């Protein structure tokens, strides 16, 4: 049976979330110690465990058909591959940071500065668009120590919480790129590979949709039902069910995670009672 080959990090910040995504998509895999590849038990997928830096090249060459990789790395490597879906995890930003002791007011303050980074293409492109003449030093690993040892005046590196910058006496001043994990593909999949990829994407999108929403159930008196319905449309419309108490109804709906607390507060003010909130495993639209 034909299989789709997917490349994921064998270690690093995207590994655990990549494996979790497969499991959330109900794809069963066996992971051994130091295993370089494995095959899904219930889906036509072969998983290749690779160094993150190598994934874009493997995708361009067609050694892997699809891969999970950081958008930052994909854009830096400039390989001929296609982004198919953003995945919602591994969120970070590629940022310029300077020593806390350095006075910084605007980006022009970086003109003539030495900048250490593992992302020379993205940094150079960022500065060229803003007509900043900076001296870029490409290094790999431990970029944040470069100002402290005199190698550079400032750095450009991936930032999540900012704790590493803080510990090294640096402050974040400019964002070059917002990044997250993406699903990318080889440019020329055959018809069978394309069909399998679309089935995989269908599962991914159902999982993503579920993570961004909550299922809520509430009770309300019938005299206040119309106000609740008008405020709470749900995915298409709320589900209304009668209760044993004929003067009340049960309302079921789905709300977006980002709006959740504001919606709940307003529902309470409109007369909602006995509100129950449930996680959603998958949403199929």
Backbone bond lengths (Angstrom), bond angles and torsions (degrees), N, CA, C in turn:
res aa  C-N    CA-C-N  psi(-1)  N-CA   C-N-CA  omega(-1)  CA-C   N-CA-C  phi
1 X - - - 1.460 - - 1.525 109.89 -
2 X 1.336 118.04 135.13 1.456 122.18 178.09 1.525 110.66 -64.37
3 X 1.334 115.09 141.63 1.458 120.49 179.24 1.516 109.48 -127.62
4 X 1.317 114.77 155.05 1.455 122.71 173.84 1.516 107.60 -97.06
5 X 1.322 117.12 131.25 1.466 121.39 -179.05 1.527 109.61 -96.73
6 X 1.330 115.99 121.20 1.462 121.37 179.52 1.521 109.67 -114.30
7 X 1.333 116.33 132.23 1.459 122.39 177.57 1.526 109.36 -99.46
8 X 1.329 115.92 130.35 1.460 120.63 173.22 1.524 108.47 -132.87
9 X 1.320 115.80 161.79 1.469 120.04 179.33 1.526 110.43 -61.84
10 X 1.323 116.16 135.90 1.463 119.05 176.03 1.527 111.29 -79.47
11 X 1.326 116.18 -16.88 1.468 121.85 173.62 1.520 105.95 -162.20
12 X 1.332 115.95 168.89 1.451 118.72 179.08 1.510 112.70 112.36
13 X 1.326 115.46 -175.06 1.455 120.82 -167.92 1.520 114.11 -70.84
14 X 1.346 118.96 -19.36 1.462 120.46 -179.68 1.526 113.22 -98.55
15 X 1.321 117.10 -7.14 1.472 119.68 -172.97 1.530 112.77 -61.47
16 X 1.324 116.80 -55.82 1.467 119.53 -174.43 1.523 112.28 -62.84
17 X 1.334 117.36 -40.98 1.462 120.05 179.42 1.526 111.54 -68.73
18 X 1.331 117.26 -31.82 1.466 120.17 177.42 1.524 110.66 -66.62
19 X 1.327 116.21 -43.36 1.464 120.53 177.96 1.530 110.14 -65.18
20 X 1.326 116.25 -40.82 1.468 120.03 178.84 1.523 111.05 -62.93
21 X 1.332 117.21 -38.56 1.457 120.14 178.35 1.523 110.66 -60.72
22 X 1.324 117.00 -43.63 1.464 119.82 178.30 1.528 110.60 -60.33
23 X 1.327 116.12 -43.65 1.466 119.88 -179.70 1.528 111.24 -66.44
24 X 1.346 116.74 -40.47 1.464 119.95 177.69 1.529 111.60 -63.44
25 X 1.329 115.77 -27.55 1.470 120.67 176.26 1.531 111.71 -84.68
26 X 1.346 116.33 11.03 1.479 123.06 179.04 1.519 112.14 62.47
27 X 1.326 117.04 31.91 1.458 122.12 176.35 1.524 107.99 -100.85
28 X 1.322 116.33 116.24 1.462 121.90 -175.36 1.523 110.22 -91.66
29 X 1.346 115.84 129.39 1.458 120.74 177.76 1.518 109.89 -136.65
30 X 1.325 115.63 153.32 1.457 121.92 172.85 1.521 108.39 -104.48
31 X 1.326 116.41 125.62 1.461 121.14 -178.44 1.519 108.36 -113.93
32 X 1.332 115.90 115.71 1.457 120.48 177.39 1.517 110.72 -97.85
33 X 1.322 115.73 173.79 1.461 120.92 178.11 1.526 108.97 -72.82
34 X 1.343 116.29 129.06 1.469 122.80 179.04 1.519 112.78 57.06
35 X 1.319 118.28 27.30 1.456 121.16 178.02 1.523 109.00 -76.34
36 X 1.336 116.60 134.84 1.453 121.42 -178.51 1.517 112.48 -93.71
37 X 1.327 116.98 -21.31 1.459 119.65 175.25 1.523 109.80 -157.67
38 X 1.315 114.95 156.98 1.456 121.06 177.35 1.524 107.58 -153.10
39 X 1.326 115.49 167.14 1.460 121.13 -178.26 1.518 109.68 -119.01
40 X 1.312 116.71 136.05 1.461 120.73 176.82 1.526 109.72 -64.00
41 X 1.335 115.22 145.30 1.453 120.21 -176.73 1.524 113.07 -83.89
42 X 1.321 117.38 -22.08 1.462 119.92 -172.33 1.527 113.34 -135.84
43 X 1.348 116.29 19.59 1.469 120.35 -179.81 1.529 106.85 -155.26
44 X 1.330 118.99 143.06 1.476 120.44 -176.95 1.523 112.61 -74.21
45 X 1.319 115.62 70.85 1.458 122.35 -175.31 1.517 109.47 -136.29
46 X 1.328 116.20 130.18 1.461 122.57 172.43 1.519 107.85 -110.36
47 X 1.334 116.68 128.05 1.464 120.99 -174.64 1.525 109.09 -103.26
48 X 1.333 116.12 125.94 1.462 123.00 176.15 1.518 108.26 -107.07
49 X 1.336 116.47 128.54 1.464 121.85 179.62 1.525 108.32 -99.89
50 X 1.340 116.30 111.98 1.457 121.58 -171.27 1.527 110.89 -129.11
51 X 1.336 115.51 164.35 1.464 120.48 169.21 1.520 108.08 -65.54
52 X 1.329 116.13 139.46 1.468 118.82 -176.49 1.524 112.27 -59.30
53 X 1.348 117.91 -37.14 1.461 121.33 -179.45 1.529 112.22 -63.99
54 X 1.333 116.65 -23.99 1.463 120.59 -175.93 1.525 113.26 -88.24
55 X 1.318 117.18 -18.07 1.468 119.77 -172.89 1.532 113.08 -59.97
56 X 1.350 120.31 -46.81 1.470 118.59 179.16 1.528 113.58 -56.69
57 X 1.340 117.26 -40.30 1.471 120.11 179.93 1.527 110.74 -67.31
58 X 1.317 117.68 -41.45 1.467 121.28 178.82 1.524 110.54 -62.30
59 X 1.329 116.56 -36.07 1.461 119.84 178.39 1.528 110.93 -69.92
60 X 1.314 117.30 -44.18 1.460 119.81 179.25 1.528 110.97 -61.40
61 X 1.329 116.79 -39.25 1.463 121.09 -177.84 1.529 112.87 -78.27
62 X 1.342 117.58 -12.71 1.454 120.17 -178.84 1.516 114.30 82.50
63 X 1.348 116.83 9.12 1.468 119.60 174.62 1.524 109.09 -66.19
64 X 1.334 116.26 -38.79 1.463 122.75 170.41 1.528 107.49 -113.23
65 X 1.318 115.64 145.24 1.468 120.20 179.94 1.526 111.62 -85.10
66 X 1.313 116.04 -41.72 1.456 122.13 177.59 1.521 108.17 -136.39
67 X 1.333 116.85 164.70 1.452 119.23 179.97 1.517 111.53 -159.55
68 X 1.318 115.29 153.45 1.460 121.54 175.06 1.525 107.36 -103.68
69 X 1.322 115.43 120.11 1.456 120.45 -173.61 1.523 108.93 -149.76
70 X 1.318 116.60 155.04 1.457 120.71 176.73 1.525 110.44 -69.13
71 X 1.320 116.05 137.87 1.472 120.36 178.82 1.520 110.89 -57.72
72 X 1.336 117.03 -36.31 1.460 121.72 179.67 1.526 111.57 -59.20
73 X 1.328 116.06 -44.20 1.465 120.46 -178.64 1.522 110.73 -70.33
74 X 1.320 115.63 -40.47 1.456 120.13 -179.95 1.527 111.14 -60.64
75 X 1.345 116.89 -44.72 1.455 120.37 -179.22 1.526 111.95 -71.34
76 X 1.324 116.73 -32.97 1.465 120.05 179.11 1.523 111.09 -67.78
77 X 1.326 117.22 -40.89 1.465 121.24 -175.77 1.529 112.17 -74.89
78 X 1.346 117.95 -24.08 1.469 123.04 175.67 1.525 112.84 56.94
79 X 1.309 117.29 41.34 1.459 120.98 177.46 1.524 110.40 -86.79
80 X 1.313 115.65 158.37 1.465 121.68 -178.82 1.532 109.41 -83.93
81 X 1.315 114.18 81.24 1.464 122.11 178.59 1.526 108.05 -139.63
82 X 1.318 115.81 167.20 1.470 120.18 -172.38 1.526 110.43 -121.20
83 X 1.340 116.50 133.41 1.464 121.30 173.20 1.529 108.27 -78.96
84 X 1.332 115.86 124.96 1.466 120.81 -179.35 1.521 112.74 -101.29
85 X 1.335 117.42 -31.65 1.468 119.70 -175.34 1.526 109.92 -161.94
86 X 1.321 116.93 136.52 1.462 120.16 167.78 1.523 107.50 -81.34
87 X 1.322 117.30 145.17 1.460 120.45 -169.19 1.525 114.82 -108.66
88 X 1.323 118.24 -11.43 1.456 119.56 173.07 1.515 116.08 83.10
89 X 1.334 118.06 2.98 1.468 119.68 175.02 1.526 109.22 -127.89
90 X 1.327 115.48 172.19 1.459 119.83 -177.09 1.518 112.39 67.90
91 X 1.335 116.83 28.64 1.462 119.58 -176.77 1.530 110.76 -71.87
92 X 1.312 114.48 133.79 1.464 121.27 179.04 1.522 106.84 -160.94
93 X 1.312 116.00 -176.53 1.458 120.19 177.85 1.527 108.80 -140.46
94 X 1.304 114.59 145.00 1.460 120.92 173.62 1.520 106.21 -90.52
95 X 1.320 115.92 113.14 1.467 119.99 -171.22 1.522 112.46 -129.05
96 X 1.307 113.88 151.99 1.462 121.14 173.39 1.531 107.80 -91.30
97 X 1.304 116.14 132.91 1.463 121.63 179.32 1.518 109.51 -129.80
98 X 1.318 115.12 143.41 1.466 121.42 -179.55 1.529 108.87 -124.28
99 X 1.328 117.64 160.92 1.469 119.41 175.36 1.531 111.10 -58.52
100 X 1.321 116.50 143.49 1.463 120.86 -179.39 1.526 111.97 -59.53
101 X 1.309 115.81 -26.51 1.460 119.83 -178.36 1.529 112.65 -76.99
102 X 1.323 116.56 -14.18 1.457 120.38 -177.26 1.531 110.73 -82.27
103 X 1.298 117.34 129.10 1.464 121.50 176.71 1.528 108.51 -73.85
104 X 1.339 116.15 124.31 1.461 120.66 -178.14 1.520 109.20 -134.21
105 X 1.352 116.42 124.87 1.458 121.57 179.51 1.520 113.23 -121.05
106 X 1.331 116.74 -34.50 1.466 120.87 -177.62 1.525 108.82 -153.38
107 X 1.331 115.20 166.57 1.469 120.07 -174.69 1.531 112.58 -62.64
108 X 1.319 117.10 -26.74 1.474 119.94 178.38 1.520 112.08 -62.63
109 X 1.341 116.71 -17.80 1.473 119.87 177.33 1.526 111.83 -66.35
110 X 1.344 116.40 -14.28 1.467 120.50 179.97 1.524 112.24 -88.65
111 X 1.307 117.11 -6.26 1.468 120.79 -179.91 1.531 109.82 -60.26
112 X 1.343 115.04 126.79 1.455 120.92 179.67 1.519 114.96 83.47
113 X 1.316 117.30 -2.61 1.470 120.87 -177.95 1.539 110.73 -81.34
114 X 1.327 115.10 155.02 1.465 122.09 173.92 1.534 108.47 -92.53
115 X 1.321 116.53 127.00 1.461 121.02 -175.31 1.527 110.02 -123.47
116 X 1.333 116.21 123.42 1.466 122.00 178.11 1.524 108.92 -93.81
117 X 1.329 116.29 135.60 1.467 120.18 -178.19 1.519 111.20 -161.75
118 X 1.329 115.45 158.10 1.459 122.04 170.83 1.527 110.73 -98.14
119 X 1.342 116.18 4.20 1.463 121.35 -176.91 1.531 109.94 -126.66
120 X 1.329 117.59 64.37 1.472 120.49 -174.02 1.530 113.85 -63.10
121 X 1.329 118.24 -37.67 1.464 119.73 -178.43 1.524 110.80 -65.08
122 X 1.342 117.36 -49.17 1.456 120.80 -178.30 1.529 111.93 -64.23
123 X 1.323 116.28 -39.18 1.471 120.08 -179.98 1.518 110.84 -68.73
124 X 1.339 115.97 -43.70 1.473 119.47 179.60 1.528 110.34 -62.53
125 X 1.323 116.23 -42.76 1.463 120.50 178.87 1.532 111.01 -62.48
126 X 1.328 116.57 -41.15 1.464 121.91 179.21 1.527 110.91 -60.48
127 X 1.327 116.48 -45.41 1.461 120.11 -178.14 1.530 112.12 -72.03
128 X 1.324 116.60 -38.68 1.466 119.44 -179.22 1.521 111.74 -61.54
129 X 1.330 116.31 -37.87 1.462 120.04 179.37 1.521 111.72 -66.92
130 X 1.320 116.56 -21.35 1.472 121.19 -178.05 1.526 111.86 -109.93
131 X 1.337 116.39 9.37 1.467 122.55 176.35 1.525 112.07 57.51
132 X 1.326 114.61 40.34 1.464 120.89 176.43 1.522 108.84 -103.19
133 X 1.321 117.51 129.02 1.461 122.03 179.56 1.526 108.36 -99.60
134 X 1.335 115.33 98.45 1.467 120.45 -179.72 1.528 109.60 -119.01
135 X 1.306 115.12 154.05 1.465 121.53 179.55 1.526 108.33 -97.89
136 X 1.319 116.65 112.71 1.458 121.28 -173.13 1.524 110.60 -98.18
137 X 1.342 115.51 126.24 1.464 122.09 177.25 1.523 107.88 -110.72
138 X 1.334 117.02 116.40 1.457 121.08 179.43 1.528 110.36 -84.57
139 X 1.326 115.97 120.37 1.461 121.04 175.01 1.522 107.93 -135.26
140 X 1.318 116.53 161.75 1.466 120.54 178.74 1.521 108.96 -121.57
141 X 1.337 114.91 130.01 1.456 119.64 177.77 1.506 113.79 77.54
142 X 1.333 115.79 143.21 1.465 123.13 175.61 1.524 112.37 50.90
143 X 1.310 116.06 42.30 1.471 120.72 -179.89 1.522 110.84 -61.11
144 X 1.326 116.85 -33.55 1.462 120.73 -172.61 1.530 113.82 -65.55
145 X 1.336 118.03 -16.40 1.466 118.80 -179.93 1.528 112.18 -87.78
146 X 1.330 117.68 -7.84 1.469 120.91 -174.07 1.527 113.87 -56.48
147 X 1.343 119.96 -45.77 1.479 117.70 178.47 1.526 112.67 -63.95
148 X 1.318 116.73 -36.15 1.464 120.67 -177.07 1.511 113.86 -67.61
149 X 1.343 117.45 -26.01 1.469 120.17 -179.40 1.532 111.55 -103.37
150 X 1.338 116.06 7.81 1.461 120.06 175.80 1.509 115.70 82.46
151 X 1.319 118.28 8.43 1.465 121.06 -179.82 1.518 112.16 -75.25
152 X 1.340 116.65 -31.66 1.466 120.53 -177.40 1.522 109.73 -150.14
153 X 1.330 115.29 163.95 1.463 120.75 176.80 1.522 111.22 -84.62
154 X 1.338 116.65 -30.05 1.462 122.15 -179.28 1.519 108.89 -155.36
155 X 1.337 116.70 178.96 1.462 120.39 -175.99 1.526 110.09 -134.33
156 X 1.324 114.93 165.18 1.462 121.59 167.35 1.510 106.34 -133.78
157 X 1.345 115.87 118.28 1.460 119.68 -174.11 1.523 109.21 -150.57
158 X 1.337 115.76 169.98 1.455 120.83 176.63 1.519 110.41 -71.99
159 X 1.325 115.80 138.20 1.458 122.13 -179.20 1.525 108.77 -130.36
160 X 1.324 115.94 131.82 1.465 120.47 173.42 1.525 108.89 -111.95
161 X 1.320 116.23 -75.61 1.465 119.91 179.91 1.524 112.43 -90.00
162 X 1.317 116.88 -24.87 1.464 120.87 -176.61 1.511 113.56 90.60
163 X 1.334 117.22 0.43 1.472 119.94 -177.08 1.527 112.23 -65.98
164 X 1.341 116.88 -36.66 1.470 119.67 -179.93 1.525 110.62 -65.38
165 X 1.317 116.57 -40.41 1.464 119.90 176.64 1.522 110.40 -61.53
166 X 1.329 116.64 -45.77 1.462 121.71 -178.61 1.527 111.28 -58.95
167 X 1.341 115.75 -43.82 1.465 119.83 -178.09 1.522 112.29 -67.21
168 X 1.337 116.04 -22.33 1.463 119.81 -179.61 1.527 112.69 -104.00
169 X 1.339 115.96 16.18 1.451 120.57 174.29 1.513 114.30 69.63
170 X 1.345 116.29 32.09 1.460 120.78 -178.53 1.522 110.98 -115.89
171 X 1.327 116.05 156.19 1.459 121.41 175.78 1.533 109.13 -128.98
172 X 1.302 115.42 141.49 1.466 122.33 -178.60 1.534 108.90 -80.12
173 X 1.365 116.45 130.33 1.465 118.89 -176.42 1.530 113.88 -124.13
174 X 1.328 118.75 -26.74 1.466 121.43 -179.39 1.526 110.13 -144.24
175 X 1.329 116.04 142.72 1.460 121.08 175.71 1.523 109.43 -103.61
176 X 1.316 115.75 121.26 1.470 121.56 179.64 1.529 110.62 -85.40
177 X 1.338 116.60 -38.99 1.464 120.42 -174.32 1.519 110.46 -157.94
178 X 1.338 116.56 135.95 1.460 121.91 168.39 1.520 107.32 -89.49
179 X 1.327 116.71 129.95 1.459 119.60 -173.23 1.523 111.53 -130.12
180 X 1.318 115.65 158.90 1.453 123.76 171.74 1.518 107.83 -161.05
181 X 1.313 117.17 173.78 1.457 120.99 177.48 1.525 109.72 -70.17
182 X 1.335 115.57 140.83 1.458 121.05 176.84 1.527 109.02 -130.84
183 X 1.318 115.08 156.70 1.459 121.01 169.88 1.518 106.90 -96.81
184 X 1.328 116.57 118.40 1.457 121.91 -179.20 1.526 109.25 -116.00
185 X 1.330 116.03 158.96 1.462 118.85 -177.19 1.524 111.39 -136.57
186 X 1.314 114.65 158.02 1.460 123.38 168.93 1.527 107.98 -62.45
187 X 1.328 117.80 147.38 1.464 120.92 -174.00 1.531 113.51 -70.40
188 X 1.324 116.86 -25.50 1.465 118.43 -170.92 1.531 111.26 -126.12
189 X 1.324 115.41 72.58 1.456 120.33 174.18 1.524 109.14 -78.75
190 X 1.340 116.39 145.30 1.463 118.04 175.37 1.531 109.08 -79.36
191 X 1.311 116.71 175.94 1.466 120.91 -173.29 1.521 112.20 -61.94
192 X 1.326 117.51 -38.84 1.464 120.37 179.72 1.515 111.07 -68.12
193 X 1.332 116.85 -44.28 1.459 121.35 177.62 1.527 110.89 -60.97
194 X 1.317 116.17 -40.47 1.455 120.17 179.91 1.529 111.37 -63.98
195 X 1.313 117.26 -40.70 1.467 121.50 179.14 1.530 110.30 -63.06
196 X 1.344 116.69 -44.27 1.470 120.44 179.77 1.529 110.24 -64.99
197 X 1.334 116.77 -41.08 1.459 120.21 179.50 1.526 110.90 -62.06
198 X 1.330 117.72 -41.82 1.460 120.89 179.67 1.531 110.65 -64.57
199 X 1.315 117.49 -36.32 1.467 120.18 176.26 1.530 110.63 -65.62
200 X 1.326 115.72 -39.82 1.462 120.90 177.73 1.528 110.40 -65.59
201 X 1.333 116.92 -44.29 1.463 120.96 178.05 1.523 111.89 -62.26
202 X 1.320 116.80 -36.28 1.464 121.21 177.67 1.526 110.24 -59.07
203 X 1.317 116.22 -42.50 1.473 120.54 178.69 1.524 110.97 -69.02
204 X 1.330 116.90 -43.33 1.462 120.82 -179.80 1.526 110.65 -58.93
205 X 1.316 116.71 -45.21 1.465 120.59 -177.44 1.521 111.58 -66.83
206 X 1.328 116.99 -34.62 1.463 120.09 176.83 1.522 110.75 -65.89
207 X 1.345 116.63 -39.69 1.468 121.54 178.66 1.523 110.51 -68.03
208 X 1.343 117.48 -44.54 1.469 121.54 179.26 1.521 111.25 -60.21
209 X 1.310 115.83 -44.95 1.458 120.34 -178.98 1.525 110.76 -60.70
210 X 1.319 116.10 -41.02 1.464 120.33 -179.12 1.524 111.27 -65.64
211 X 1.328 117.54 -39.54 1.466 120.84 -177.05 1.514 112.00 -66.12
212 X 1.320 117.05 -25.57 1.458 120.70 -177.39 1.522 113.24 -91.23
213 X 1.341 117.16 4.25 1.459 120.54 -175.36 1.522 111.85 -136.89
214 X 1.326 115.13 157.10 1.464 122.65 174.76 1.528 109.09 -124.70
215 X 1.322 115.00 146.23 1.470 120.83 176.40 1.526 107.41 -96.22
216 X 1.326 116.62 125.25 1.458 119.02 -179.67 1.528 110.67 -120.97
217 X 1.334 115.03 144.90 1.455 123.55 174.19 1.520 107.07 -125.07
218 X 1.316 116.09 138.97 1.450 119.30 179.02 1.529 109.97 -149.22
219 X 1.305 115.27 158.18 1.458 121.64 174.58 1.520 109.34 -109.38
220 X 1.335 115.87 147.08 1.460 120.14 -179.16 1.526 109.00 -153.88
221 X 1.308 116.20 147.54 1.467 119.64 176.01 1.527 108.81 -68.43
222 X 1.308 116.76 146.41 1.467 121.14 -176.46 1.527 112.99 -60.90
223 X 1.306 117.01 -27.82 1.464 119.17 -179.55 1.533 111.62 -70.11
224 X 1.334 116.64 -19.61 1.459 120.47 178.94 1.533 111.84 -107.17
225 X 1.332 115.94 4.36 1.463 120.66 -173.30 1.524 112.81 -63.26
226 X 1.327 117.76 -42.75 1.461 121.04 -176.73 1.524 111.89 -61.83
227 X 1.337 117.40 -39.36 1.459 120.30 178.86 1.527 110.63 -65.02
228 X 1.347 115.24 -40.47 1.467 119.48 179.01 1.523 110.09 -63.68
229 X 1.338 116.86 -45.09 1.461 121.16 -177.97 1.527 111.14 -63.14
230 X 1.322 116.36 -42.29 1.461 119.94 -178.40 1.525 111.76 -66.21
231 X 1.326 116.88 -27.01 1.450 120.82 -178.92 1.529 112.04 -88.30
232 X 1.324 117.10 -22.35 1.461 122.21 -169.66 1.523 110.38 -125.29
233 X 1.332 118.32 81.01 1.458 119.72 -175.83 1.523 114.95 -74.91
234 X 1.340 118.13 -24.61 1.464 119.88 -177.74 1.519 110.39 74.29
235 X 1.351 117.60 -166.33 1.457 120.90 179.79 1.525 109.95 -64.18
236 X 1.316 116.81 -48.45 1.457 121.77 174.56 1.526 109.38 -119.13
237 X 1.333 117.21 -53.84 1.460 122.52 173.18 1.522 107.43 -161.33
238 X 1.327 118.36 155.52 1.463 119.79 -179.56 1.531 111.40 -66.60
239 X 1.337 114.30 156.11 1.463 121.23 172.15 1.524 107.62 -93.68
240 X 1.333 117.65 127.67 1.467 122.53 -179.58 1.520 108.58 -113.20
241 X 1.332 116.91 124.07 1.458 121.94 -179.82 1.528 109.59 -125.22
242 X 1.359 116.86 140.78 1.473 119.66 177.57 1.521 110.83 -73.82
243 X 1.314 116.25 151.40 1.459 122.43 175.13 1.531 110.14 -107.45
244 X 1.318 116.19 168.04 1.467 120.24 176.32 1.520 110.41 -58.71
245 X 1.328 115.59 -35.94 1.460 121.36 172.46 1.530 107.79 -78.71
246 X 1.323 118.17 107.46 1.460 122.29 -172.82 1.515 113.43 -64.62
247 X 1.325 117.34 -12.12 1.468 120.18 -179.72 1.533 112.30 -88.22
248 X 1.345 116.68 -2.11 1.466 120.87 -177.58 1.529 110.67 -130.27
249 X 1.319 114.97 160.67 1.464 121.56 176.47 1.523 109.43 -134.39
250 X 1.326 114.87 160.14 1.462 121.77 174.35 1.525 108.35 -105.69
251 X 1.320 116.18 132.54 1.465 121.73 -179.09 1.528 108.64 -115.64
252 X 1.339 116.05 129.89 1.454 121.97 178.71 1.524 108.31 -118.01
253 X 1.325 117.22 135.06 1.458 119.47 -179.64 1.524 110.32 -157.36
254 X 1.322 115.10 175.56 1.461 122.84 178.39 1.520 107.92 -122.29
255 X 1.340 116.79 132.45 1.468 120.56 179.32 1.519 109.68 -125.44
256 X 1.313 114.66 150.58 1.453 120.43 179.48 1.522 110.64 -73.07
257 X 1.311 115.75 139.61 1.464 121.73 -178.33 1.526 112.13 -57.56
258 X 1.331 116.78 -38.67 1.466 120.61 -177.16 1.529 112.37 -66.53
259 X 1.345 116.47 -27.87 1.464 120.83 -177.63 1.527 112.50 -102.06
260 X 1.328 116.65 3.27 1.460 121.67 -165.82 1.534 114.07 -55.82
261 X 1.331 117.11 -55.65 1.472 118.46 -172.56 1.519 112.38 -67.70
262 X 1.315 117.20 -37.63 1.454 119.08 176.50 1.517 112.04 -63.07
263 X 1.334 116.94 -40.43 1.469 121.19 178.27 1.525 110.98 -64.77
264 X 1.336 116.53 -44.71 1.458 120.23 -178.66 1.527 110.79 -62.21
265 X 1.326 116.90 -42.68 1.469 120.43 179.10 1.525 111.10 -61.22
266 X 1.331 116.85 -42.30 1.464 120.57 -179.92 1.528 111.76 -69.68
267 X 1.326 116.93 -35.78 1.461 120.25 177.74 1.532 110.62 -63.71
268 X 1.324 115.56 -41.97 1.472 119.48 177.12 1.529 110.21 -60.46
269 X 1.325 116.29 -42.51 1.464 120.17 -179.33 1.527 111.85 -66.37
270 X 1.346 116.26 -27.38 1.469 120.53 179.62 1.528 113.25 -85.49
271 X 1.350 116.74 -3.76 1.461 119.60 176.05 1.512 115.85 110.92
272 X 1.347 118.28 6.71 1.468 120.39 177.70 1.522 110.24 -67.03
273 X 1.336 115.79 142.33 1.460 122.07 179.09 1.519 109.37 -131.97
274 X 1.343 115.37 162.09 1.472 121.82 173.16 1.531 111.40 51.53
275 X 1.316 116.33 48.87 1.469 120.35 -176.80 1.529 109.66 -75.84
276 X 1.317 115.70 127.58 1.463 122.52 179.14 1.522 108.08 -118.19
277 X 1.333 116.79 130.60 1.465 121.88 -178.13 1.531 108.93 -115.73
278 X 1.330 116.09 129.57 1.454 121.25 -177.17 1.544 110.54 -126.48
279 X 1.329 117.64 143.06 1.470 119.24 173.52 1.517 109.91 -72.01
280 X 1.310 116.57 156.22 1.462 123.00 178.31 1.527 108.67 -113.55
281 X 1.308 117.00 130.65 1.460 120.34 -179.45 1.515 110.79 -79.67
282 X 1.330 118.35 -47.66 1.456 122.71 -179.68 1.531 108.62 -150.28
283 X 1.350 115.44 150.20 1.458 121.30 173.77 1.526 107.59 -124.96
284 X 1.310 117.20 122.42 1.451 123.48 178.05 1.519 108.52 -109.06
285 X 1.317 117.34 115.57 1.466 120.98 -179.13 1.527 110.25 -107.35
